Amino acid sequence: MKAPPSQDNGVGDDPETIAFGIAALDSHLTDAEVTFPTDKQTLRETAGHVDVPYNATGNTIQLATALDDTPKQRFENEQELLNELHPVFERRRQEGGNPLLDRIRSVIPL
């Protein structure tokens, strides 16, 4: 998912988006040069230390921790991995924090 960043004074700033969940993970996998097929252990070794934001306010989970919440051990391609991890990020997003407070924080710089 992607969301607009928190608002500043808005003067001269181009609006960009903040990637989180599988959108953020996708770019991390590219940077880590992960190849497929792969398994959990290889992912932990190559990119497990990566903190992946799971919501627009910047809360993160390490990839290794997210992998612990999936039953699959092997992933034939990147899409299979992303599909498996999507519910993990979504669950974290829904459980994490106060949605109203998170929304206020994204609008008002604190």
N, C-alpha and C positions, 0 to 999 in steps of 0.2 A: 504494500500500500504506500501511498504518498500523500502528504498533506502540506499545506503552505506553512512556512516557518512562522514563528511568533513575530508579531508586529513590532517594529521599532518606531521611530518618528516618521518613517515612510518617505523621507525626503531623499530623492535620488537613488533609491534602492530598487533593483529589479526583483520582482517576485520570483522566488525559486521554490522548489518543493523539497521536502525532507523525506527521504526514503526510509521505510521501516518494514519489519517483517520480511517476507520472502523477497521483496524488491531490494531491500538493503543487503540481504544475504547473497543475492545474485551477484552484486558487484564485488562483495568480499571473496566469493568463490573464484571470480575472474582474476582478481588481484593475487590470490593465493595459488593460481595456476592448478586448480584441482582438475584431475582428469577422471573420466568415467569409462567403464564401471569402476566403482570404488566401494569400500565398506566403512563401517563406523570407526574402526580403529585407525584406518588411514586418514579419514577426515579429522579425527582428533589430533593426529600427529601433524597434519599439514595446516589445518585451520581451526582447530578446536579452541584456541586461545582467543579467537576473534569475538568481540562483544557486538552483538547484533541488536540494534534498537527494535523494540517490538511495538512501540507506539509513537505518536507524534511529539510527545513531550520528552523523548530521549531516554526512557527507561530501557535498559539492555539486559540481555541474557547471553551468556557465553554459548557458542555453538556446541561445545562439548556437553553442556547441561541440557540444551535442547535435544541433542541426540539421545540422551538418556531417557527422554520421554517418548521415544518412538520405538515400536516393536521390531521394525525391520533392521536387519544387519547389513544388507547389501543393497546398493542402488545402481541400477543399470545406466541411468542417465541423470542429468541435472534436474530435469522436470520431475522425475520420480522422487528425488530428494526434496525438492521444493514442495511437492504435493504432500509428502509425508510430514514435513515440518510446519506447513501452514497452520494446521489445527493447534500445534504447540504454541506458536506465536499468538494466535487468536485467543486461546485460553488465557495466556498471560495478559494480553491486552484487556480482556474483559474482567479479569480478577484484579488487575493492578490499579490501586489507587481510587481516587474519587473522580469520576468522569467530569463532573461539573467543575471541580477545582482544576483539573487538567485542562479543560477548555478555557477557563479564565486565564491560566498561566500562558497558554499559547497566544492569547490576544494581548495581554498586558505584560510588558517586560518586568520581571521581578528581580 
